[in-house]
Amino acid sequence: MTDSQSNSAMADALYRARTDFVQIPPLRDSHGLASVEDAYAVQEINNKRWIAEGRRVVGRKIGLTSKAVQAQLGVDQPDSGLLWADYAFTEGDVVDTRRFMQPKAELEIAFVMERRVDDPDLPMAELIRSIAYVVPALEIVDTAIADWDIRLVDTVADNASGGGFLLGLGARNISDLDLRLSGGILSRNGEIMSSGVGADCFGHPLNAALWLARNMATLGRPLIEGEIVMSGALGPMVPVAPNEVFVAEISGFAPVQIAFEDGGTAV
């Protein structure tokens, strides 16, 4: 079997898993997925398939920027995937957990782009000028790999374990905040489950965004005006179950809340 055929077979396996909500073994075991390059090729096959089926891309997500999350998953570098419009949630939503397989929540800071950035050597100052505003966010990560038994190649192939996301209200200018020192907590049903500061995200959330912007420009898929950039978790992931309410609080922003139910209002 050629590399192309093998990548197509892995993409098919992930596509069926995501479509049928049936978990599958790690691709590194079932298909011998070994390289990050092949993993991104697998992701791209399914990204193109989803787009052809009518799904709309609204941004990009950066994963594995937090040392705590890297430790949880046994990896040592970030990855990236796409954000989809049909999995964008709104403040106060009640989300049906049946839309996911193994959801977990993360506390994050998100950026919204004001203009395109297509320089592989993009300076930090130019990135900052290209960002319209910053908002608090909550990401719902998910994986098709059984029991979250993932390594870097597995999560990359599966759209960086992408699930859904929620942007908070009260957008702020970057110049008004010290994002490196911005502390945050993620509560579940009133109990603090995860915490961190901006420095826990690749040293600074802007460092993560710069890594993504340069990488996407190198690949010929630059960040564009209006796109959302989820910069990565500030602390460990927290499992999600029905009848739970999550509140993300980051200093300098209004709290962000989302609830989950089994059979609740799917959005």
C-alpha positions as CSV (number, residue, x, y, z in Angstrom):
1,M,0.0,0.0,0.0
2,T,1.4,3.4,-0.9
3,D,1.6,6.3,1.6
4,S,-1.2,8.0,-0.3
5,Q,-3.4,4.9,0.0
6,S,-2.5,4.4,3.7
7,N,-3.3,8.0,4.5
8,S,-6.7,7.7,2.6
9,A,-7.5,4.6,4.6
10,M,-6.7,6.3,7.9
11,A,-8.8,9.3,6.9
12,D,-11.7,7.0,6.0
13,A,-11.5,5.4,9.4
14,L,-11.6,8.7,11.2
15,Y,-14.4,10.0,9.0
16,R,-16.5,6.9,9.7
17,A,-15.7,7.2,13.4
18,R,-16.7,10.9,13.5
19,T,-19.9,10.3,11.4
20,D,-21.1,7.2,13.3
21,F,-19.8,8.3,16.7
22,V,-17.9,5.0,17.2
23,Q,-14.5,5.2,18.8
24,I,-11.6,3.5,17.0
25,P,-8.1,2.3,18.1
26,P,-5.1,4.6,17.9
27,L,-4.0,5.0,14.3
28,R,-0.4,4.5,15.3
29,D,-1.4,0.9,16.3
30,S,-4.1,0.1,13.7
31,H,-2.5,1.6,10.7
32,G,1.1,2.2,11.7
33,L,0.8,6.0,11.6
34,A,4.3,7.2,12.6
35,S,5.0,10.7,11.1
36,V,3.5,14.1,11.9
37,E,3.7,14.8,8.1
38,D,1.4,11.9,7.4
39,A,-0.9,12.8,10.2
40,Y,-1.4,16.3,8.8
41,A,-2.0,14.7,5.4
42,V,-4.7,12.6,6.9
43,Q,-6.3,15.6,8.6
44,E,-6.2,17.5,5.3
45,I,-8.1,14.7,3.4
46,N,-10.9,14.9,5.9
47,N,-10.9,18.7,6.0
48,K,-11.4,18.8,2.3
49,R,-14.2,16.2,2.5
50,W,-16.0,18.1,5.2
51,I,-15.8,21.3,3.2
52,A,-17.1,19.6,0.1
53,E,-20.0,18.4,2.2
54,G,-20.9,22.0,3.1
55,R,-19.2,22.6,6.4
56,R,-17.7,26.1,6.9
57,V,-14.3,26.9,8.4
58,V,-14.4,29.9,10.8
59,G,-10.9,29.7,12.3
60,R,-8.0,27.6,13.6
61,K,-7.2,25.9,16.8
62,I,-3.9,25.4,18.4
63,G,-3.6,22.4,20.7
64,L,-1.0,21.1,23.1
65,T,0.4,24.5,24.1
66,S,0.1,23.9,27.8
67,K,2.7,21.8,29.6
68,A,-0.1,20.4,31.8
69,V,-2.1,19.2,28.8
70,Q,1.1,17.8,27.1
71,A,1.7,15.9,30.3
72,Q,-1.8,14.5,30.3
73,L,-1.4,13.2,26.7
74,G,2.3,12.3,26.7
75,V,3.3,14.8,23.9
76,D,5.9,17.5,23.7
77,Q,4.9,19.9,20.9
78,P,1.8,21.9,19.8
79,D,-0.4,21.0,16.9
80,S,-3.2,22.7,14.9
81,G,-6.6,22.0,13.4
82,L,-9.7,23.8,12.0
83,L,-12.7,25.4,13.8
84,W,-16.1,24.6,12.2
85,A,-19.2,26.9,12.2
86,D,-21.6,24.1,13.0
87,Y,-19.7,23.5,16.3
88,A,-19.6,27.1,17.4
89,F,-21.6,27.7,20.5
90,T,-23.0,30.8,22.1
91,E,-22.9,32.1,25.7
92,G,-25.6,30.4,27.8
93,D,-26.2,27.5,25.3
94,V,-27.3,24.1,26.5
95,V,-25.3,21.6,24.4
96,D,-26.3,18.0,23.7
97,T,-23.4,15.8,24.8
98,R,-24.5,13.3,22.2
99,R,-22.8,15.5,19.6
100,F,-19.5,14.4,21.0
101,M,-17.8,11.1,21.8
102,Q,-15.5,11.9,24.7
103,P,-15.7,15.6,25.4
104,K,-13.5,17.6,27.7
105,A,-13.4,21.3,28.4
106,E,-10.5,23.7,28.2
107,L,-10.0,27.3,29.4
108,E,-8.5,29.4,26.6
109,I,-7.8,32.9,25.2
110,A,-8.9,33.5,21.6
111,F,-8.0,36.1,19.0
112,V,-10.0,37.3,16.1
113,M,-8.0,38.4,13.1
114,E,-8.4,41.9,11.5
115,R,-6.4,41.1,8.4
116,R,-4.6,38.4,6.5
117,V,-1.1,37.4,7.6
118,D,0.9,35.5,5.0
119,D,4.6,36.0,6.0
120,P,6.4,32.8,7.1
121,D,8.7,35.0,9.1
122,L,6.0,37.2,10.5
123,P,7.3,39.5,13.3
124,M,5.4,39.5,16.5
125,A,4.7,43.3,16.1
126,E,3.0,42.6,12.8
127,L,0.9,39.8,14.3
128,I,-0.3,42.1,17.0
129,R,-1.3,44.8,14.5
130,S,-3.2,42.1,12.6
131,I,-5.4,41.1,15.5
132,A,-8.8,42.8,15.9
133,Y,-9.5,41.9,19.5
134,V,-9.1,39.2,22.1
135,V,-11.9,37.3,24.0
136,P,-12.1,34.7,26.7
137,A,-13.0,31.3,25.4
138,L,-13.9,27.7,26.3
139,E,-13.0,24.9,24.0
140,I,-14.7,21.5,23.9
141,V,-12.0,19.0,22.8
142,D,-13.0,15.5,21.6
143,T,-11.4,12.5,20.0
144,A,-12.4,9.6,18.0
145,I,-9.6,7.6,19.5
146,A,-10.8,5.2,22.1
147,D,-10.2,6.1,25.7
148,W,-8.2,9.2,24.8
149,D,-5.3,6.9,24.1
150,I,-3.6,9.4,21.8
151,R,-0.1,10.5,20.9
152,L,0.9,13.4,18.7
153,V,0.2,11.7,15.4
154,D,-3.3,10.5,16.5
155,T,-4.5,13.9,17.6
156,V,-3.0,15.7,14.6
157,A,-4.8,13.3,12.2
158,D,-8.1,13.8,14.1
159,N,-8.2,17.6,13.6
160,A,-6.1,18.2,16.7
161,S,-8.8,16.5,18.8
162,G,-11.2,19.3,17.8
163,G,-14.8,19.4,19.1
164,G,-16.5,22.7,19.6
165,F,-15.8,26.1,21.0
166,L,-17.5,29.1,22.7
167,L,-16.3,32.7,22.6
168,G,-17.1,35.0,25.5
169,L,-18.6,38.5,25.3
170,G,-16.8,41.7,26.0
171,A,-14.0,41.8,23.5
172,R,-10.9,43.7,24.6
173,N,-7.9,45.2,22.8
174,I,-4.6,43.4,23.3
175,S,-3.0,46.6,24.5
176,D,-5.4,46.8,27.4
177,L,-4.3,43.5,28.9
178,D,-1.2,41.7,30.1
179,L,-2.2,38.3,28.7
180,R,0.9,36.6,30.0
181,L,-0.2,37.2,33.6
182,S,-3.9,36.9,33.0
183,G,-5.1,34.2,35.4
184,G,-8.1,32.0,34.8
185,I,-10.1,29.3,36.4
186,L,-12.5,26.7,34.9
187,S,-15.3,25.6,37.2
188,R,-17.7,22.6,36.8
189,N,-21.0,22.9,38.7
190,G,-19.4,25.5,41.0
191,E,-16.2,23.6,41.7
192,I,-12.9,24.8,40.4
193,M,-11.4,22.0,38.2
194,S,-8.6,23.7,36.2
195,S,-6.6,26.9,36.5
196,G,-3.7,28.6,34.9
197,V,-2.3,31.9,33.5
198,G,-1.4,33.1,30.0
199,A,2.2,32.1,30.6
200,D,1.1,28.5,30.7
201,C,0.1,28.7,27.0
202,F,3.4,28.5,25.2
203,G,4.9,31.2,27.5
204,H,2.3,33.7,26.2
205,P,-0.9,33.2,24.1
206,L,0.6,35.4,21.4
207,N,3.5,33.0,21.1
208,A,1.1,30.3,20.2
209,A,-0.7,32.5,17.7
210,L,2.6,33.5,16.1
211,W,3.6,29.8,15.8
212,L,0.3,29.1,14.0
213,A,0.5,32.2,11.8
214,R,4.0,31.4,10.6
215,N,3.2,27.7,10.1
216,M,0.0,28.4,8.1
217,A,1.8,30.9,6.0
218,T,4.5,28.4,5.2
219,L,1.9,25.9,4.1
220,G,0.1,28.4,1.9
221,R,-3.0,28.6,4.1
222,P,-2.5,31.9,5.9
223,L,-4.8,33.3,8.6
224,I,-7.3,35.6,7.1
225,E,-9.6,38.5,8.2
226,G,-12.3,37.4,10.5
227,E,-10.9,34.1,11.4
228,I,-10.8,33.0,15.1
229,V,-7.7,31.6,16.6
230,M,-8.0,29.5,19.7
231,S,-4.6,29.9,21.3
232,G,-4.5,26.8,23.5
233,A,-5.3,25.7,27.0
234,L,-4.2,27.5,30.1
235,G,-4.6,24.4,32.3
236,P,-5.6,20.7,32.2
237,M,-8.6,19.4,30.3
238,V,-11.7,18.6,32.3
239,P,-14.1,15.8,31.4
240,V,-17.6,16.8,30.4
241,A,-20.8,14.9,31.2
242,P,-24.6,15.6,31.0
243,N,-26.1,17.9,33.6
244,E,-23.0,19.9,34.1
245,V,-22.4,23.7,33.9
246,F,-19.0,25.0,33.1
247,V,-17.9,28.6,33.8
248,A,-14.6,30.0,32.5
249,E,-13.3,33.1,34.2
250,I,-10.2,34.9,33.0
251,S,-9.0,38.1,34.6
252,G,-10.0,41.2,32.6
253,F,-13.0,39.5,31.0
254,A,-16.6,38.7,31.8
255,P,-17.2,35.0,32.8
256,V,-18.1,32.5,30.0
257,Q,-20.8,29.9,30.7
258,I,-22.0,26.8,28.9
259,A,-24.2,23.9,30.0
260,F,-24.4,20.3,28.9
261,E,-27.3,17.8,28.8
262,D,-28.0,14.4,27.3
263,G,-30.7,15.1,24.8
264,G,-30.7,18.8,25.6
265,T,-30.9,21.7,23.1
266,A,-28.6,20.8,20.3
267,V,-27.3,23.9,18.5
